[in-house]
Amino acid sequence: MGSGPVPARLWWLRLVALHQHPSPNCGPRRNALTPRFVVLHYTAMDTAQAAIERLCDPVHEVSAHYVICKTGAITQLVGEGARAWHAGAGEWQGLDDMNSRSIGIELDNDGQGPFAEALMHSLETLLTPMLRAWDIPPANVIGHSDMAPGRKFDPGPWFDWDRLARQGLAAATIRATQTRTPDWDQFRKQAQALGYTASAEDTDLLTSVRLRHRPHAQGPLCAADMSLGDLP
Ligand SMILES: [Zn+2]
C-alpha cells in the first residue's frame, strides 16, 4: 500500500492520511449514472488491512471506494467515477442498482462497539467535499441496512448518525415528540416516504429504521417509532 498521485480535485485528502490500493472489483457506472448517494458500511473484520485485501480479491467480487481505518487512515480502492461492488441487492427511494448510484465507504468496525474518533474525523473530512463535489444532499448519506432490510445490518447500532446529522452530513434522526398510536400500515407508509422502499417483512423494516433512528431500541412497534412521520 503506497501513496499514489492525488487528483487535483482531491487536494483536501492530503489533510488526512490517504493511501491508494486499487481494486480490480469495479466497472463503469451503468446508464451513465453518477453518484447520488453515499452508502456506509462496517467491515466486520479483525483489521482494516484484512478488509482491504478481501475487497481487492477478485475471488470475492466485492469492493468499496474507500476504507477508513480506526487510525483515521483512508485507503481508496476505486475511483469515485467508477462502479464499486458494495451495495448488492436492495433499493432506496424506489431505486435499484445502488452500486451505479452511490459511493461506498467501509468503516473499520466490528459492529460490537463505538467507532473510533479518528475514523469519524476522517469520515467527516472525506464526506464534506464529496457531497459538495457530486451535489449529494445530506439525506442521501445512508447505511447499507437502510437499503437492504433483513439482509444487511451495517453500519450497525453503534454508528453515530446524530454526529453526522449535526454537521449537515446526514439527515436528522427521529425525536419522539408526541404520543402516537403504533400502526404498522402508517409506519410502513412513513418509512417508504423516507426511502425504505425495498421489500421487507414488517420486523425487518422496523429493525432497519431503528438501526438508523433509534439504535439499540428493542421490542414491538411503539409510539416512538411512529415519530418517523415527523421528519421533514
Ligand atoms: Zn455493507
Residues whose N, C-alpha, C, O or C-beta is under 5 A from the ligand:
A	BS01	ZN	H41 Y42 H86 H144 D154
